[in-house]
């Protein structure tokens, strides 16, 4: 693992981007296991979707992005897409129950 400022060539930059991409996919796959589990609990009326939760997640992601030096708007756009996929998946699974 190299810091961006330690890369001395485009090949090194590309190798580090590939490493980070792999880690991101692994983390998103882990997150997905929880989305897959959540729909099971959402079958109960007591655990149904809560409207404030999505905004809470977005606010946390934006804050983390700002702290980490990432554009908060980009993080928000990505998480809205991730959340949308999760909601669609849960809705489809709940229809099948």
C-alpha positions in Angstrom: 0.0 0.0 0.0 1.3 3.4 -1.0 0.0 6.8 -0.3 -1.0 8.7 -3.4 1.9 11.2 -2.9 4.4 8.3 -2.8 3.5 7.0 -6.2 6.2 7.7 -8.8 4.4 6.6 -12.0 1.0 6.1 -13.5 1.5 2.3 -13.2 1.8 2.7 -9.4 -1.2 5.0 -9.3 -3.2 2.4 -11.3 -2.1 -0.4 -9.1 -3.2 1.4 -6.0 -6.5 2.3 -7.6 -7.0 -1.4 -8.4 -6.2 -2.3 -4.8 -8.7 0.2 -3.4 -11.3 -0.9 -5.9 -11.0 -4.5 -4.7 -11.3 -3.4 -1.1 -14.4 -1.3 -1.9 -16.1 -4.2 -3.6 -15.3 -6.4 -0.6 -16.7 -3.9 1.8 -19.8 -3.3 -0.3 -20.3 -7.1 -0.6 -20.2 -7.2 3.2 -22.7 -4.4 3.5 -25.0 -6.3 1.1 -25.1 -9.2 3.5 -26.7 -6.9 6.0 -29.2 -5.6 3.5 -30.0 -9.2 2.6 -30.6 -9.9 6.3 -32.6 -6.7 7.0 -35.6 -7.7 4.8 -36.2 -10.7 7.0 -36.8 -8.4 10.0 -38.8 -5.9 7.9 -41.5 -8.6 7.5 -42.6 -7.6 11.1 -44.7 -4.4 11.3 -42.6 -3.4 14.3 -39.4 -3.4 12.1 -40.8 -1.9 8.9 -38.9 0.8 7.2 -38.5 4.1 9.0 -38.5 7.2 6.8 -35.8 9.0 8.8 -33.2 6.2 8.4 -32.2 6.9 4.9 -31.5 10.6 5.6 -29.6 9.6 8.8 -27.4 7.3 6.7 -26.8 10.1 4.1 -25.9 12.6 6.8 -23.4 10.2 8.3 -21.8 9.4 4.9 -21.6 13.1 4.0 -19.9 13.9 7.3 -17.4 11.0 6.9 -16.7 12.0 3.4 -15.9 15.6 4.4 -13.6 14.3 7.2 -11.9 12.0 4.8 -11.3 14.6 2.1 -13.8 13.2 -0.4 -16.5 15.5 -2.0 -19.6 15.0 0.1 -21.8 15.4 -3.0 -20.1 12.4 -4.6 -20.5 10.3 -1.5 -24.1 11.3 -1.2 -24.8 10.4 -4.8 -23.2 7.0 -4.4 -25.0 6.2 -1.2 -28.4 7.2 -2.7 -27.8 4.7 -5.4 -26.7 2.0 -2.9 -29.7 2.7 -0.7 -32.0 2.7 -3.7 -30.8 -0.8 -4.8 -31.3 -2.0 -1.2 -34.8 -0.7 -1.0 -35.8 -2.2 -4.3 -34.3 -5.5 -3.3 -36.1 -5.5 0.1 -39.4 -4.6 -1.6 -39.0 -7.5 -4.1 -38.2 -9.9 -1.3 -41.0 -8.8 0.9 -43.5 -9.4 -2.0 -42.3 -13.0 -2.2 -42.7 -13.7 1.5 
